[in-house]
Amino acid sequence: MAGRLTVCPTPIGNLEDLSSRARKALVEADLVACEDTRRTGLLYERLGIPRPQLVSYHDGNEAERTPALTQRIERGARVTLTSDAGTPAISDPGHRLIRECVERGLEVEVLPGPSAIITALVASALPIARWRFIGFLPRRGGELERLLAVPDTIVAFESPRRLPESLAALATLAPERRAAVCRELTKLREEVARGSLGELARRFRDQVRGEIVVVIAPAQTVPDSADVAFAVDALRRLVQAGARPRAAAGVVAALTGTRANELYRQLTGRDPRE
């Protein structure tokens, strides 16, 4: 009888984020394919549970190890796939094994769990209706410029060593663009710094430590007159229902992609700076 591959997210920092289902997958596994056997072995030690056979599965050996792992599953083994932190196959090894199991008709169970990408995206307080993860930030200026023209919120990893240089380059291109630098998420020294790219470039002039996710607001498109008219009408209805104009303008602007100051001016006929 065929076994099963269980894709098992592990905490990105706080051990309490491990779900009961993930713990069960670790306990019941006949074999665990992990990015680093030392890291996963330490996780078992901290959880106080018996450790099964651990097999390294990383970028350097996944092509070689995938056939043997799928054969073990075909023979009935329960294989659990983990990475050092977060969800396997998301900028970590795992996609090749998952694809091979699916192609062979083997059962694949994917557990929900910790992800630095989703945590940073939500914590950034930037628009999340449309977003894209790009891996690590590009190095070339032209690539950064094209990235800043994307109408989606951008989520990217960055190394502590390169963070100051990357922020400085982004700030040169779009100093007023809103962004967030999320560092050491769920750990004791967690930091979420929000502001414009110019402000963040000044704040992170020096190299910092820890794992970093950068979130960048989408490029603003110019709404057409119909969009603005719709937004002003929505704002008027909110104010008639008792909402404060300035606060309501901010909410409607965030939902429609219009400018809060312009909505306030059209509604009241006053300059919002007055």
C-alpha positions in Angstrom: 0.0 0.0 0.0 1.4 3.4 -1.0 2.5 5.8 1.7 2.2 9.6 1.7 4.2 12.7 1.4 3.3 15.4 4.1 4.6 18.9 3.4 5.1 20.2 6.9 5.8 23.9 7.7 7.9 24.6 10.7 8.2 27.8 12.9 10.0 30.8 11.5 11.0 31.7 15.0 8.6 31.1 17.8 8.3 27.4 18.5 4.7 27.8 19.7 3.7 28.5 16.1 4.0 24.8 15.3 0.5 23.4 14.8 -0.8 20.2 16.3 -1.1 18.7 12.8 2.5 19.6 12.1 3.6 18.0 15.3 1.7 14.9 14.5 3.3 14.7 11.0 6.7 14.9 12.7 5.8 12.2 15.2 4.3 9.8 12.8 6.9 10.1 10.0 8.9 7.1 9.0 11.4 9.4 7.4 11.9 13.2 7.3 13.4 14.9 4.3 14.8 18.1 5.7 16.9 21.0 4.4 19.4 20.6 7.3 19.4 17.5 9.4 21.0 19.5 12.3 18.3 22.1 12.3 15.5 19.6 12.2 17.2 17.4 14.7 17.3 20.3 17.1 13.6 20.9 16.5 12.8 17.3 17.5 15.0 17.8 20.6 13.2 21.0 21.6 9.8 19.3 21.1 10.8 16.4 23.2 9.6 13.8 20.6 11.4 10.7 19.2 13.4 11.4 16.1 12.9 9.2 13.0 15.4 8.8 10.2 16.4 12.2 8.9 17.6 12.6 5.3 19.1 15.9 4.0 17.1 17.3 1.1 18.4 20.7 -0.2 19.2 22.5 -3.4 22.4 20.6 -4.0 21.0 17.1 -3.8 17.2 17.2 -4.5 17.6 15.9 -8.0 19.5 12.9 -6.7 17.3 12.3 -3.7 13.9 12.7 -5.2 13.7 9.2 -6.9 14.7 7.4 -3.8 12.2 9.3 -1.7 9.3 8.7 -4.1 10.2 5.0 -4.1 10.0 4.9 -0.3 6.6 6.4 -0.5 5.5 3.9 -3.1 6.5 1.1 -0.7 4.3 2.6 2.0 6.6 5.0 3.9 5.2 8.1 5.5 7.6 10.8 4.4 7.5 14.3 6.0 9.1 17.2 4.1 10.4 20.2 6.0 12.7 23.1 5.4 14.8 25.0 8.0 11.9 27.4 8.7 8.5 28.2 7.1 6.8 26.3 4.3 8.8 23.9 2.1 9.0 24.8 -1.7 8.5 28.5 -1.0 12.0 29.7 -1.8 13.1 26.4 -0.3 13.6 22.9 -1.7 10.6 20.7 -2.1 8.9 21.5 -5.4 10.6 18.7 -7.3 9.6 16.1 -4.8 6.0 17.3 -4.6 5.7 17.4 -8.4 7.2 13.9 -8.7 4.8 12.5 -6.2 1.8 14.1 -8.0 3.0 12.7 -11.3 3.2 9.2 -9.9 -0.2 9.4 -8.3 1.0 9.4 -4.8 -0.8 11.1 -1.9 0.5 14.6 -1.1 -0.8 16.3 2.1 0.1 19.9 2.5 -0.3 21.4 6.0 -0.9 25.1 6.5 1.5 26.9 8.7 4.1 29.7 9.3 5.3 31.7 6.3 7.5 34.8 6.6 6.1 36.0 3.3 2.5 36.1 4.5 3.4 37.4 8.0 5.4 40.3 6.5 2.7 41.1 4.0 0.0 41.5 6.6 2.3 43.3 9.1 3.3 45.8 6.5 -0.2 47.4 6.5 0.2 47.8 2.7 -2.5 46.8 0.1 -2.9 43.1 -0.1 -5.6 42.6 -2.7 -2.9 42.0 -5.3 0.6 41.0 -4.5 3.6 39.0 -5.8 6.5 37.3 -4.2 9.8 37.7 -6.2 12.3 35.8 -4.1 15.3 38.1 -3.4 15.4 41.7 -4.5 17.1 42.2 -7.9 20.6 43.7 -7.9 20.5 45.8 -11.1 19.0 49.3 -11.2 17.0 48.6 -14.4 15.4 45.5 -12.7 14.6 47.6 -9.7 13.0 50.3 -11.8 10.8 47.7 -13.6 9.9 46.3 -10.2 8.7 49.7 -9.0 6.4 50.0 -12.0 4.4 46.8 -11.0 0.8 47.6 -9.9 1.1 44.9 -7.2 2.5 45.0 -3.7 5.9 43.4 -3.9 7.2 41.0 -1.2 10.9 40.0 -1.3 13.7 38.6 0.8 16.9 40.5 1.4 20.1 39.7 3.1 21.2 41.8 6.1 24.5 42.6 4.3 22.7 44.0 1.2 19.8 45.7 2.9 21.3 49.2 3.1 22.5 49.2 -0.5 19.1 47.9 -1.8 17.1 50.4 0.2 19.3 53.2 -1.0 18.9 52.2 -4.6 15.1 51.9 -4.2 14.9 55.3 -2.5 16.8 56.9 -5.3 14.1 55.7 -7.7 11.0 56.2 -5.6 11.7 58.0 -2.3 8.1 58.5 -1.4 6.9 55.0 -2.1 5.6 53.3 1.0 7.3 50.2 2.2 8.1 48.0 5.2 11.2 46.2 6.5 10.3 43.2 8.5 13.1 41.6 10.5 13.3 38.6 12.7 9.6 37.9 12.5 8.1 36.0 15.5 11.4 36.1 17.3 12.4 38.0 20.4 13.9 40.9 18.4 11.1 41.2 15.9 11.0 44.5 14.1 8.6 45.9 11.6 9.7 49.3 10.3 7.1 51.1 8.1 7.6 54.3 6.2 8.7 55.7 2.8 11.6 54.1 1.0 13.5 57.3 1.7 12.8 57.1 5.4 13.7 53.4 5.5 16.9 54.0 3.6 18.0 56.5 6.2 17.0 54.3 9.1 18.9 51.2 7.8 22.1 52.9 6.7 24.1 50.3 8.6 24.0 46.5 8.3 21.6 44.7 10.6 21.2 41.1 11.7 18.6 38.6 11.1 16.3 37.3 8.4 14.6 40.2 6.5 11.5 40.5 4.3 10.9 43.8 2.4 7.4 44.8 1.3 6.9 47.6 -1.2 3.6 49.3 -2.0 2.3 49.0 -5.6 2.8 51.6 -8.3 -0.1 54.1 -8.2 -2.2 54.1 -11.3 -4.2 57.3 -12.2 -7.9 56.5 -11.7 -10.2 57.6 -14.4 -13.0 60.1 -13.8 -15.6 57.4 -13.4 -13.5 55.8 -10.6 -13.1 59.2 -8.9 -16.9 59.9 -9.1 -17.7 56.5 -7.7 -15.2 57.1 -4.8 -16.6 60.5 -4.0 -20.2 59.1 -4.0 -19.0 56.3 -1.6 -17.4 58.9 0.6 -20.5 61.0 0.7 -22.6 58.1 1.7 -20.2 57.2 4.6 -20.3 60.8 5.8 -24.1 60.9 5.7 -24.1 57.8 7.8 -22.0 59.5 10.4 -18.4 58.9 9.5 -15.9 61.7 9.9 -14.8 63.1 6.5 -11.1 62.8 6.9 -11.1 59.3 8.3 -13.7 58.1 5.7 -11.6 59.7 2.8 -8.6 57.6 3.9 -10.6 54.4 4.0 -12.2 55.0 0.6 -8.9 56.0 -0.9 -7.3 52.8 0.2 -10.1 50.7 -1.2 -10.4 52.4 -4.6 -6.8 53.5 -5.3 -7.8 57.2 -5.4 -6.2 60.0 -3.4 -7.6 60.8 0.0 -6.8 64.5 -0.2 -8.6 64.8 -3.6 -11.7 62.9 -2.3 -11.9 65.2 0.7 -11.5 68.3 -1.4 -14.2 67.2 -3.8 -16.6 66.4 -1.0 -16.1 69.5 1.1 -14.7 72.1 -1.3 -11.9 72.7 1.2 -8.1 72.1 1.1 -7.4 69.2 3.4 -4.3 70.9 4.7 -6.3 73.8 6.1 
